[in-house]
């Protein structure tokens, strides 16, 4: 039979795990209909999970993880849909649907 201290320890671990995951950065679903580059990095067409880690946009697709430096801007209102801002095949920004968040990427030559 578990002791009171053991039960208390298990409850504390569960609480701390729940607290840690509640502060995890949100992730967003982004669909790239064709290959693009952002800050000189190539992203293949496909569905990605996009999140922010420090000053990097993190694109995940399966086991593939691509980190691209980004700046975060806020819009005056929420976007109804996710919008890819492009200059040719260069991704310059992502307006995240359902939020007021804009991921902006450096323009490279």
DRENLUM-614226 format. One record per residue (C-alpha): residue in one letter; chain; y, z, x. Coordinates in nm, 3 decimals, always signed. Last residue first. Layout:
BEGIN
<bator bati="a" gutor="A" north="Y" up="Z" east="X"/>
...
This chain:
BEGIN
<bator bati="x" gutor="A" north="+3.809" up="-5.175" east="+1.920"/>
<bator bati="x" gutor="A" north="+3.759" up="-4.829" east="+1.780"/>
<bator bati="x" gutor="A" north="+3.912" up="-4.686" east="+1.461"/>
<bator bati="x" gutor="A" north="+3.849" up="-4.317" east="+1.438"/>
<bator bati="x" gutor="A" north="+3.663" up="-4.195" east="+1.131"/>
<bator bati="x" gutor="A" north="+3.788" up="-4.025" east="+0.817"/>
<bator bati="x" gutor="A" north="+3.572" up="-3.808" east="+0.588"/>
<bator bati="x" gutor="A" north="+3.767" up="-3.760" east="+0.264"/>
<bator bati="x" gutor="A" north="+3.706" up="-3.461" east="+0.038"/>
<bator bati="x" gutor="A" north="+3.853" up="-3.416" east="-0.312"/>
<bator bati="x" gutor="A" north="+3.507" up="-3.379" east="-0.457"/>
<bator bati="x" gutor="A" north="+3.284" up="-3.535" east="-0.726"/>
<bator bati="x" gutor="A" north="+3.250" up="-3.856" east="-0.525"/>
<bator bati="x" gutor="A" north="+3.314" up="-3.826" east="-0.151"/>
<bator bati="x" gutor="A" north="+3.584" up="-4.062" east="-0.020"/>
<bator bati="x" gutor="A" north="+3.427" up="-4.202" east="+0.298"/>
<bator bati="x" gutor="A" north="+3.654" up="-4.337" east="+0.569"/>
<bator bati="x" gutor="A" north="+3.699" up="-4.606" east="+0.838"/>
<bator bati="x" gutor="A" north="+3.356" up="-4.772" east="+0.829"/>
<bator bati="x" gutor="A" north="+3.375" up="-5.086" east="+1.041"/>
<bator bati="x" gutor="A" north="+3.194" up="-5.392" east="+0.900"/>
<bator bati="x" gutor="A" north="+3.521" up="-5.563" east="+0.801"/>
<bator bati="x" gutor="A" north="+3.769" up="-5.277" east="+0.776"/>
<bator bati="x" gutor="A" north="+3.591" up="-5.045" east="+0.535"/>
<bator bati="x" gutor="A" north="+3.661" up="-4.752" east="+0.304"/>
<bator bati="x" gutor="A" north="+3.335" up="-4.644" east="+0.143"/>
<bator bati="x" gutor="A" north="+3.392" up="-4.488" east="-0.200"/>
<bator bati="x" gutor="A" north="+3.184" up="-4.213" east="-0.357"/>
<bator bati="x" gutor="A" north="+3.259" up="-4.197" east="-0.728"/>
<bator bati="x" gutor="A" north="+3.484" up="-3.990" east="-0.959"/>
<bator bati="x" gutor="A" north="+3.704" up="-3.882" east="-0.669"/>
<bator bati="x" gutor="A" north="+3.873" up="-3.545" east="-0.714"/>
<bator bati="x" gutor="A" north="+4.250" up="-3.511" east="-0.705"/>
<bator bati="x" gutor="A" north="+4.531" up="-3.457" east="-0.453"/>
<bator bati="x" gutor="A" north="+4.296" up="-3.579" east="-0.181"/>
<bator bati="x" gutor="A" north="+4.185" up="-3.360" east="+0.107"/>
<bator bati="x" gutor="A" north="+4.131" up="-3.481" east="+0.461"/>
<bator bati="x" gutor="A" north="+3.848" up="-3.412" east="+0.701"/>
<bator bati="x" gutor="A" north="+3.854" up="-3.564" east="+1.047"/>
<bator bati="x" gutor="A" north="+3.540" up="-3.708" east="+1.195"/>
<bator bati="x" gutor="A" north="+3.336" up="-3.731" east="+1.514"/>
<bator bati="x" gutor="A" north="+3.004" up="-3.905" east="+1.447"/>
<bator bati="x" gutor="A" north="+2.661" up="-3.741" east="+1.460"/>
<bator bati="x" gutor="A" north="+2.355" up="-3.952" east="+1.375"/>
<bator bati="x" gutor="A" north="+2.026" up="-3.791" east="+1.274"/>
<bator bati="x" gutor="A" north="+1.713" up="-4.003" east="+1.210"/>
<bator bati="x" gutor="A" north="+1.402" up="-3.811" east="+1.102"/>
<bator bati="x" gutor="A" north="+1.436" up="-3.932" east="+0.742"/>
<bator bati="x" gutor="A" north="+1.797" up="-4.040" east="+0.700"/>
<bator bati="x" gutor="A" north="+2.060" up="-3.792" east="+0.811"/>
<bator bati="x" gutor="A" north="+2.429" up="-3.864" east="+0.877"/>
<bator bati="x" gutor="A" north="+2.620" up="-3.573" east="+1.032"/>
<bator bati="x" gutor="A" north="+2.999" up="-3.597" east="+1.026"/>
<bator bati="x" gutor="A" north="+3.118" up="-3.406" east="+1.329"/>
<bator bati="x" gutor="A" north="+3.413" up="-3.169" east="+1.374"/>
<bator bati="x" gutor="A" north="+3.211" up="-2.853" east="+1.310"/>
<bator bati="x" gutor="A" north="+2.902" up="-2.971" east="+1.127"/>
<bator bati="x" gutor="A" north="+2.993" up="-3.167" east="+0.814"/>
<bator bati="x" gutor="A" north="+2.729" up="-3.320" east="+0.591"/>
<bator bati="x" gutor="A" north="+2.611" up="-3.665" east="+0.485"/>
<bator bati="x" gutor="A" north="+2.259" up="-3.734" east="+0.353"/>
<bator bati="x" gutor="A" north="+2.191" up="-4.102" east="+0.396"/>
<bator bati="x" gutor="A" north="+2.058" up="-4.387" east="+0.183"/>
<bator bati="x" gutor="A" north="+2.021" up="-4.723" east="+0.355"/>
<bator bati="x" gutor="A" north="+2.186" up="-4.990" east="+0.568"/>
<bator bati="x" gutor="A" north="+2.179" up="-4.910" east="+0.937"/>
<bator bati="x" gutor="A" north="+2.451" up="-4.702" east="+1.101"/>
<bator bati="x" gutor="A" north="+2.585" up="-4.816" east="+1.437"/>
<bator bati="x" gutor="A" north="+2.812" up="-4.582" east="+1.635"/>
<bator bati="x" gutor="A" north="+3.139" up="-4.718" east="+1.780"/>
<bator bati="x" gutor="A" north="+3.357" up="-4.468" east="+1.593"/>
<bator bati="x" gutor="A" north="+3.189" up="-4.583" east="+1.271"/>
<bator bati="x" gutor="A" north="+2.981" up="-4.900" east="+1.263"/>
<bator bati="x" gutor="A" north="+2.824" up="-5.052" east="+0.955"/>
<bator bati="x" gutor="A" north="+2.490" up="-5.202" east="+0.848"/>
<bator bati="x" gutor="A" north="+2.479" up="-5.303" east="+0.480"/>
<bator bati="x" gutor="A" north="+2.460" up="-5.130" east="+0.140"/>
<bator bati="x" gutor="A" north="+2.536" up="-4.786" east="+0.291"/>
<bator bati="x" gutor="A" north="+2.449" up="-4.529" east="+0.027"/>
<bator bati="x" gutor="A" north="+2.586" up="-4.177" east="+0.071"/>
<bator bati="x" gutor="A" north="+2.436" up="-3.862" east="-0.081"/>
<bator bati="x" gutor="A" north="+2.640" up="-3.551" east="+0.001"/>
<bator bati="x" gutor="A" north="+2.559" up="-3.233" east="+0.187"/>
<bator bati="x" gutor="A" north="+2.723" up="-2.896" east="+0.148"/>
<bator bati="x" gutor="A" north="+2.763" up="-2.684" east="+0.460"/>
<bator bati="x" gutor="A" north="+2.539" up="-2.379" east="+0.459"/>
<bator bati="x" gutor="A" north="+2.712" up="-2.060" east="+0.346"/>
<bator bati="x" gutor="A" north="+2.462" up="-1.992" east="+0.064"/>
<bator bati="x" gutor="A" north="+2.178" up="-2.044" east="+0.311"/>
<bator bati="x" gutor="A" north="+2.287" up="-1.749" east="+0.523"/>
<bator bati="x" gutor="A" north="+2.328" up="-1.517" east="+0.223"/>
<bator bati="x" gutor="A" north="+1.986" up="-1.606" east="+0.086"/>
<bator bati="x" gutor="A" north="+1.827" up="-1.542" east="+0.426"/>
<bator bati="x" gutor="A" north="+2.014" up="-1.212" east="+0.457"/>
<bator bati="x" gutor="A" north="+1.898" up="-1.100" east="+0.111"/>
<bator bati="x" gutor="A" north="+1.537" up="-1.195" east="+0.182"/>
<bator bati="x" gutor="A" north="+1.544" up="-1.008" east="+0.514"/>
<bator bati="x" gutor="A" north="+1.697" up="-0.703" east="+0.344"/>
<bator bati="x" gutor="A" north="+1.432" up="-0.709" east="+0.068"/>
<bator bati="x" gutor="A" north="+1.154" up="-0.728" east="+0.328"/>
<bator bati="x" gutor="A" north="+1.303" up="-0.433" east="+0.520"/>
<bator bati="x" gutor="A" north="+1.330" up="-0.226" east="+0.202"/>
<bator bati="x" gutor="A" north="+0.966" up="-0.298" east="+0.117"/>
<bator bati="x" gutor="A" north="+0.862" up="-0.194" east="+0.468"/>
<bator bati="x" gutor="A" north="+1.071" up="+0.122" east="+0.452"/>
<bator bati="x" gutor="A" north="+0.923" up="+0.217" east="+0.112"/>
<bator bati="x" gutor="A" north="+0.570" up="+0.181" east="+0.244"/>
<bator bati="x" gutor="A" north="+0.340" up="-0.099" east="+0.146"/>
<bator bati="x" gutor="A" north="+0.000" up="+0.000" east="+0.000"/>
